[in-house]
């Protein structure tokens, strides 16, 4: 599912301030059905996300690992019923995918689109995160063996998500790729590559 952190009451809130998690989904999905029939507090939810940044190769397969970033949130989800908050959340979700996209499309959503789309607002109660960065960590029993260290390559193979060249298609007749998409592609690729390489050496 597409999810994004935000605060409808305090739109300028940053990650150091309380925020809710807004999840976008189809109105008839099982999750949304359960949320609609949940107690007043909301449907108990666990949200997990992981991003891989590199393959860590050690002297022995037992010590192989990954560089990664992961987070788990625990909270209670309720469907967003307020029209203005729903529009705001749909904008927020869209902008989290490609900044600037909302105003470049046919918006706001019409009644049919609003009726078929559900936004689940998850009040976050707690969460945890874990990050693994850096080079391999081998055990002393392996690092002291010259027969092993002299023949096994160790290190990190950085991994990062790349945004490819936009491919025109569909019903739009605009042939020039808009600036907001070009900027998104360049900034995302640069940021992802930089982080993965820095994570390998930290």
WOWOVEN-V435455 format. One record per helix or strand of 2 or more residues. SS is the DSSP state (H for helix, E for strand). FROM is the first residue (numbers start at 1). LEN is the number of residues. If there is no record, write none. Layout:
BEGIN
((SS,FROM,LEN) (SS,FROM,LEN))
END
This chain:
BEGIN
((E,2,5) (E,20,7) (H,30,7) (E,43,15) (H,61,3) (E,65,15) (H,83,15) (H,102,3) (H,111,6) (E,117,16) (H,140,4) (H,146,4) (E,155,4) (H,179,23))
END
